[in-house]
C-alpha cells in the first residue's frame, strides 16, 4: 500500500493505489488475480488460519485507505462531510473487483477504465 503515499492529494493517492492494484492483478504472465484477495476463496476449514491472516490484511488495507481519506479531509482536500469509512470500503471493493476481473481475463485497458469513475466518488 505504498501507493497510498505516492500522491500529494488523497485523490492522487487513491488513483495510484488503484493503478497499483491493477499492476498486481495483472503482474504474473498467467495472472489469477491478487493473492490477498483471491488466495483463500472457497477454502477448506483446515486452512482457517491462512484465511484469517488474509482477511486481516484486507481489513488493514481498508483501514489504511480510510486513514488516507481522513488525512484528505483534515488537509481540506475533501469535504468535512466525507464518509471516509464508507469510501474506504468502496475502494476495497473496487480492488476486489479488479482482481476478480483480472482473473477472468480482463485487459489492462478494461481495468484502467474503472479508475476514473471510481475517483468521481471523491468529488
N, C-alpha and C positions, 0 to 999 in steps of 0.2 A: 504494500500500500504506500510505497514511497511516492507514487504518482500523486497522492493527495497533497503532498508538499511541493509539487512541481509548479503549480500555478500561483501567481501573485494574488489572484482573487479566488473566491470559492467556486465561481463558475469555471475558471480555468483549471482548477484542481479537479473538479468533477469530470470535466472533459478529458483531462489527462488520465484519470482513473478508468473511465470507460474505454478509452483507446488502449490502455494497458491491458484491460480485461480481454479485449479483442485479440491483442497480441498473444496473450497467454492461451486463450481458447484455440487459436489457430497455430500455435507455436510448433507443434510436432507435425512432421510430414503426414502422419496418419492420425491427425488430431481426433480425439474423442472428447474434447471439451476440457474444462478445468477440473483437476483432481479435487480441489477444495469443494467444488460444487457437486460434482458427479461421483466422487470417489466411493461412496458407500450407499448409493441409492439402491433400494430393494435388498439391503444387506441381511445376512443371517444373524440371529441373536448372538452367536459366539463372537462376532466382531463388534459388539456393542461399545467397547472402549474406544475403538477407532472411530466409530460413528460419533460418539460423544466428543472426541477430540476435534473432528472436522466441524461438527455443529458449533462448538465453542469458538473455533476460528472464524466461522461465518458470522457469528454474533459479534465477535470482536471487530470484524471488518465494518459491520453496520454501525457499531459504536464509534469507530474512527471517522466514518463519514459524518455521523451526527455531530461529532466534535468539530469537524472542519466547517460544517454548515453553521454551527453556533458561533464559531470564530468570525464567519462572514457576517452574521447578524451583529456581533459586537463591534466589528470594524465598520458597520454602516453600509456594507455592500448589499445586504439582504434586509428586507423589512423586519421590524421588530416582531411582527405578527407571524413570521415564518414558522411553520410547524416542522422543526428540524428532525424530530423523531420519525414523523410520517415520511418526510422526504428521504431520510436515510434508509428506511425500509423499502421505499420505492426504488432507490438506486441499487440496493441489494438485490431486489427482484429483477431489475434490468440486467445486472451482471449474471444472474442465474439464467435469464432468457438468452443472453449472448452465448453462454456456454452450451445450453441445450441446442440452440440453432446451429452452432458450430459443429456439434456432434452429429447433427442431421445433415451436414454438408453445406451450410450457408457460406457464401463467399465473403471476403473482407468487405467488398463494396456493399453488400446487403447489410452486414453487421454495422458498418460505419454509418449507414443511413439511419440507424436508430439513435445515434448520438445527438444530433441537432434537435429532434423533437423532445428528447429527454431533458435537454438543457432548458427548454421552454418552461419547465416547472420552476425554474429559479427566477422567473421574471416577476 
